[in-house]
Amino acid sequence: MEKLNGGSLNKFIYRRKILNLPILENETSIIMKQIFEALYFIHVKNYMHRDLKPENILFQKPNNINSIKLIDFGLGLKIDSGDYFASNERCGTYPYMAPELIESKNYTKVYLQDG
């Protein structure tokens, strides 16, 4: 297992707030690009994370925003590639849940298209 000693995105945000230092636009862009790439990777492999939150996004190295890792697939779900999937199962961490989950509405697999 990889050692990730850079702390969580949640701690990064909190530290910046305590020190009254803004998170710069270019830093946000670097972080978000890595999160989107990680999500794209797992979605292409037909996995759903289902508990995406700052605590589940870690930095591999301290003070290195270019080392994002997505963790905690405990609520993750593997979807067979050809199968239609729909659920209204409520899972995740409440403050980070999508509105359709909170309202117990159906959600489906997102079908990705290259291009």
N, C-alpha and C positions, 0 to 999 in steps of 0.2 A: 504494500500500500504506500502511496506517495505521502511524503511529509509536507503538510501545508501549514507553515508557521507565520503567515502574513496577516492573519486575522480575517474577520468577516467584513463584508461591505457595510453591514450595520455598524460595526465598530469604527470603520473608516469615516462614515458619515457623522457619527456621534463625536468622534475626536475632533473633526473639523468644526463642528458646532461649538464644542467646549472652548476650542482655541480661537473662535470667532474668525475662522479662515474659510473663505468660500471654496466650494468645489468648482473649479473652472470649467468652462464649456468644453475645452479640448480634453480635459480629464474625463468628463462625463461621456464624451464621444468615444473615447478609447474603451471605457468600461462597458458602455452599452453595446458597442460593436462586438465585444467578446461574449457578452451574454447572448446576443442574438445568434452569433455563430454556434455557441454551445447548444442553444435551443434548436437551431436548424439541424445540427448533427444528430441530436436524439430523435427529432421528429422524422428525419429521413430513415432512421433505424426503427421507426414505428413505436417509439416510446413517448409517453406523456409523463411529465414530472409531477404535476398536480399539487405542488407546495412550493412554488417559486416565491422567495422572499429574500430580503437582504442577508438574513442569517444563514441562508443556504448558498450564498455566493462567497467563496473564500479567495484570498490572495495566496498564491503559492509562496511568495517571498515578501518580507516586510518592505514597506515603502516602494512597492513595484506594482503599479496599476496595470501593467501588461502581463500579469500572471494569474488571471481569473480562472477559477475552477468551480463548477457547479456540483453541489453535493446533496446528500440526503434524498435518495430515491425510494424511501420507505413507503410513500404513497404512489410511487410511480406505477405505470401500467404499460404492459406490452400489448400492442394491438396487432393482430394478424394482418398482414399487408393487404389482402384483398377484402377483408371483412368490413362491413359497415359497423360503426360503433356509435352508440348513443347511450347516455347515462344521465341520471339526475342525482347520483350519489354525491352527498355533501362531503367534501374532504378538503384539507388544506388548513391554513391558518386564517381565522376569521378576518382580521384587518386587511389581508391581502387577497381575499377571495373575489372572484369576478361576480358582478351583480346577479348573473344567471344562476350561479351556485347558491348564493344567499337566498334567492327566491325559489330554490329547488326546481328550476327549469332544466330541460334537457340541454346537454352540451354534446358536441360531436367531435370526432377527429378532424383536425385541420388537414386538408389535402394541399400539399405544397406543389407549386409549379416552378420550374426553373425558368429564369428569364427576366 
